[in-house]
């Protein structure tokens, strides 16, 4: 008796559900002349790579901004600690 893991069963269900859509997508590409299909695929890949590049750039910017904010926060905390320590220290009576 063979038992399938839940992951295998879900994968097979997803495959079965997606089969008609995959077939339609494949049929669309097959209905195009080969050169047109290649040109369209290249265009689609360039667009997707452009989007990926833009998203990567935005993510990198956000990561750098977060690092900068953390560094600024560290400096501010240190400054606040210094100011608090100066306020607690009594003035020199000299």
C-alpha positions in Angstrom: 0.0 0.0 0.0 1.5 3.4 -1.1 0.7 6.4 1.0 1.1 9.9 -0.5 2.2 12.8 1.6 -0.2 15.7 1.9 2.2 17.8 -0.1 2.1 15.3 -3.0 -1.7 15.1 -3.0 -1.9 19.0 -3.0 0.7 19.2 -5.8 -1.3 16.7 -7.9 -4.6 18.6 -7.3 -2.9 21.8 -8.3 -1.5 20.2 -11.4 -5.0 18.8 -12.3 -6.6 22.2 -11.8 -4.0 24.0 -13.8 -3.9 21.5 -16.7 -6.6 23.3 -18.8 -5.0 26.7 -18.2 -1.6 25.3 -19.1 -3.0 23.8 -22.3 -4.7 27.0 -23.3 -1.4 29.0 -22.7 0.5 26.4 -24.7 -2.1 26.5 -27.5 -1.9 30.3 -27.6 1.9 30.2 -28.1 1.5 27.3 -30.6 -1.1 29.3 -32.6 1.5 32.0 -33.3 4.0 31.8 -36.1 7.3 30.6 -34.6 9.1 33.9 -35.3 6.3 35.9 -33.8 6.2 33.6 -30.8 9.9 34.1 -30.3 9.7 37.8 -30.6 6.7 38.1 -28.2 8.5 35.8 -25.7 11.6 38.0 -25.9 9.6 41.1 -25.4 7.8 39.6 -22.4 11.1 38.5 -20.9 12.5 42.0 -21.3 9.5 43.6 -19.7 9.6 41.1 -16.8 13.3 41.6 -16.3 12.8 45.4 -16.3 10.1 45.0 -13.6 12.4 42.6 -11.7 15.2 45.1 -11.9 13.0 48.0 -10.7 11.7 45.9 -7.8 15.3 44.8 -6.9 16.4 48.5 -7.0 13.5 49.5 -4.7 14.2 46.7 -2.3 17.9 47.6 -2.2 17.0 51.2 -1.5 14.7 50.2 1.3 17.3 48.0 2.9 19.9 50.8 2.7 17.4 53.3 4.2 16.6 50.9 7.0 20.3 50.5 7.8 20.6 54.3 7.8 17.7 54.7 10.1 19.1 52.2 12.5 22.4 54.0 12.6 20.7 57.3 13.2 18.6 55.8 16.0 21.8 54.4 17.6 23.4 57.9 17.5 20.2 59.5 18.9 20.1 57.0 21.8 23.7 57.6 22.6 23.2 61.4 22.5 20.1 61.1 24.8 22.1 58.9 27.3 24.9 61.5 27.3 22.4 64.4 27.9 20.7 62.4 30.7 24.1 61.6 32.3 25.1 65.3 32.1 21.8 66.4 33.8 22.3 63.9 36.6 25.9 65.0 37.3 25.9 67.9 39.9 27.8 71.0 38.8 31.3 71.4 40.0 31.3 74.0 42.9 34.7 75.4 41.9 
